[in-house]
Amino acid sequence: MFSLTLENGNGDVTKLICFDALCDAIREAERAQTKYRQASCALARVRAKLDRAVEQAYEQQSFAPLGNLFDEEEAALAVCERAKAQLTSAQKRWRNMGAALAYEKELMLAGRWSRKRLN
C-alpha cells in the first residue's frame, strides 16, 4: 500500500505516505544503485579489454577480431544506460516520497491533524 486517505473533518481529503512505502522506495533505490555500479564495472572491464585488444591489433596490424569486442562494449553500454535510468527513477521516487513525508510531518507539528490520525 503506497498511501492512506485522511479526511481532516472539513471534508478535505488528503493522501498520506505510508512509512512502509518509503522504506520500499529506499530499498528500490539501493538495489538500483547496486545494479548500476555492477553495470558500470562490467562496462569498464569490457572497455579495458577492448583497449588492450586495440593496442595489440595495432601492433600486429590485424583488426579483424575486434568486431566482437565492439559489440560486447555496445551491449554493456546499453545495460549500463538502462541501469542508470532505473537508478534515476528510483532516486526520484525516494526523494518525492521523502518530501511528502516531511510535508506531512510539518502539518502534524503545526497541529492541523491529530497525531493519532497520521502515520
Buried (B, 14 or more C-beta within 10 A) or exposed (E): EEBBEBEEEEEEEBEBBBEEBBEBBBEBBEEBBEBBEEBBEBBEEBBEEBEEBBEEBEEEEEEEEBEEBEEBBEEBBEBBEEBBEBBEEBBEBBEEBBEBBEEBEEBBEEEEBEEEEBB
